[in-house]
Amino acid sequence: METGQSVWLERFEAHLREERRLSPHTLSNYRRDLAGVLRYCRSQGISTWQQLQPAQVRGWAAQLHRGGLGGRSVQRSLSALRSFCRYLIERDVLTQNPAQDVRAPRSPRNLPHSLEIEAIQSLLEAATPDWLSQRDVTIMELMYSCGLRLAELTAMNLAHFDLRCAEARVLGKGGKTRIMPIGRKAIAALQAWLPVRAQHCAPQEEALFISRNGTRLSARSVQQRLRHRARHTGFERRLHPHALRHSFATHMLESSGDLRAVQELLGHANLSTTQIYTHLDFQQLALVYDRAHPRARAKKKRS
């Protein structure tokens, strides 16, 4: 007897949560994208995953695009479907992936803005009139010091830190762990925060950053508090946590020129992601190439 379409989606979500250990935010994206596929299949009279064909996947992607979804969002939805179909192939439900060769329309890439060093200093050095403001500054110091994703920050526990060795253990995408050095300013902020934190939560609480109620701080709360901090320090632009990660990458790359090292620090699987993420332009790459490549360097003039 065939298992229903929705049951396979539930099994796939459990696989992502329990085996691949994806973040709640990523799980939510998968759930939303695949629920859209299921609705489309039902509207087309497709009652089993074996009936889904590439032409129908293209029709679904075109429908998303006509509905106003940008190329990158359509590509994300297609990626979710491809992953789900690979899961079904591994379990002998499908013999081929109907989404494998379907591509989304291209859309212009909008790179995040990095903050100037002076702007970051003004955010971090402004007054902290209460313990919540002190917590917020410590969050910003740590995100900028280690280039953390928002989900990585909110998952941080006390046990993930060794302040004597100036190291943090970061749980990244797909359950991959990396060890990050912590900068001097971030260590000082953490050392000042820890005794304050202890006054506002139960002794058994593991989370590094806590809410007003003494429980783990949510990603949504971090976003709101950073915007609050930006407004009250006269920051001109809306501040998103990702801007601190991007600023970390940009400033590290500008100072070191070591793309591979920045890749490792960010936890990127592919170097191409790091290159795009840190908005390297062609002139910078060409300059490095001209200086370094033996067949590109200018010949020395003979005397």
Salt bridges, closest charged atoms under 4 A:
GLU13 OE2 - ARG17 NH1 3.71
GLU13 OE2 - ARG31 NH2 2.68
GLU18 OE2 - ARG17 NH2 3.64
GLU19 OE1 - HIS15 ND1 3.22
ASP33 OD1 - ARG76 NH2 2.94
GLU90 OE1 - ARG91 NH1 3.29
ASP136 OD1 - ARG135 NH2 2.98
ASP136 OD2 - ARG225 NH2 2.65
GLU152 OE2 - ARG149 NH1 2.53
GLU152 OE2 - ARG178 NH1 2.91
